[in-house]
């Protein structure tokens, strides 16, 4: 996601200040993407790269795996996922993947299954099962895709939009609590670094696929 896209998060349900803080929440999505690429992705093929493959500066001596940026990101992403899963399941009855799908539809609907899978960092089969469960619960609806006669586009129902607004507000509070240890300048620098790491991970992934 880029900054201009993040301005649309929350639609009519969030104030401008909440949309601004949504930029910080998107850092968690970027963290998961970078982690999934730099370490072993559980649901797709992956290549393990140490951080030294991503930069042109001289390599820093690494004593063990715990000094690799890929390992550190993996630990942080796992902590974030466990915290989010427990919180959203307990408070709203949503699994983490269900919330990710709803969050994408809340900010960028309608979306095709391919777009949802790409945005959530999932294989299409996982995204399909997640969306099917949300449809059964009356939180998501589907309609024919004018761009693809065989495809469908998905959006939140009224009940889905109501739940989305509640969970998103909680996600903002969770993000604020997570970043409370950083100053405003540090938070801004972190966002910039995560964006650059995300871009670099995508470039490395594309280069690796082209080399196969």
Secondary structure, 3 states (H helix, E strand, C coil): CCHHHHCCCCCCCCCHHHHHHHHHHHHHHHHHHHHHHHCCCCCCCCCCCCHHHCCCCCCCCCCCHHHCHHHHHHHHHHHHHHHHHHHHHHHHCCCHHHHHHHHHHHHHCCEEHHHHHHHHCCCHHHHHHHHHHHHHCCCEEEEEECCEEEEEEEEECHHHHHHHHHHHHHHHHHHHHHHHHCCHHHHHHHHHHHHHHHHHHHHHHHHHHHHC
